[in-house]
Amino acid sequence: MESSKRKKLIQGPVGIAQSGHREYVGGFWDRLGNLQYRFMLSAGLRPEHKLLDIGCGPLRAGRHFIEYLNRGCYFGIDKEPELIRLGIEEELDPAIRKAKQPTMIALSNFEFDRLPSKPDFALAQSVFTHLTPDDIHLCLANLRRVIADEGVFYATFTECNGAMANPRVSHSRLLFRYTRSEMIEMGNCACWAVDYLGKWNHPRGQRMLRFTPMRTNK
Ligand SMILES: C[S@@+](CC[C@H](N)C(=O)[O-])C[C@H]1O[C@@H](n2cnc3c(N)ncnc32)[C@H](O)[C@@H]1O
């Protein structure tokens, strides 16, 4: 029983082939794609804004954003090139790809300096739920350096009431839980002001945070 459970938790190309790309990122394909799209519109995303979709996977939400945004305004990054390939080949209308010219790059260490321009908005939906504090910090610190001055970053997390013993290494199939104050502290350490937005209708109860660049007095 235990070993058959573990088999389902393989990450990377083998895990993707075993479960299929939609299940690999957690299922709820249409529901979570639409939820992210509607959330970002309500947060002020407009067609002319540049959006960075961190951990975009096979474009569950990305396909909606690409269709909505102006040409060249969508940037998606993920550590799994296979998820990006499947998203492009199986989920994205080729005519929309041609018209909108999205940028999708495989990056595993949040090297956002490789983006073609500064994002106005960034989103990490169900990404911090799979990362250690060190990796969350790396993402936050690197994003802080490239986001537009008035940029806004939204990220979800799985909230717990007391500090949890999470896995020691980041893993895309394992769940990491954090307290609200742990998340706020990680943001502040990377020079972000953090607002807890809480529930946003996520089917698994993930909570939403808003990060805005902390102003420093020079
Ligand atoms: C649960 S899925 C969510 C995918 C997408 N955000 C969505 O909501 O459809 C988590 C994604 O984060 C990606 N990921 C995990 N660690 C990452 C890292 N260090 N850098 C970039 N992507 C990462 C995984 O490959 C996977 O596509």
The ligand as a Gaussian input file, in Angstrom:
#p B3LYP/6-31G(d) Opt

LIG

0 1
 C        0.685000      22.353000      -8.491000
 S        1.534000      22.839000      -9.932000
 C        0.734000      24.386000     -10.290000
 C        0.868000      24.788000     -11.739000
 C        0.213000      26.121000     -12.116000
 N        0.678000      27.212000     -11.302000
 C       -1.273000      25.991000     -12.046000
 O       -1.878000      26.439000     -11.096000
 O       -1.833000      25.399000     -12.958000
 C        3.144000      23.365000      -9.350000
 C        4.052000      23.777000     -10.476000
 O        5.212000      24.384000      -9.948000
 C        6.326000      23.935000     -10.713000
 N        7.528000      24.117000      -9.908000
 C        7.874000      23.490000      -8.779000
 N        9.076000      23.918000      -8.337000
 C        9.483000      24.863000      -9.218000
 C       10.665000      25.682000      -9.336000
 N       11.652000      25.620000      -8.438000
 N       10.756000      26.521000     -10.367000
 C        9.766000      26.597000     -11.280000
 N        8.638000      25.844000     -11.243000
 C        8.500000      24.990000     -10.221000
 C        5.986000      22.488000     -10.997000
 O        6.766000      21.935000     -12.035000
 C        4.511000      22.593000     -11.325000
 O        4.287000      22.885000     -12.668000

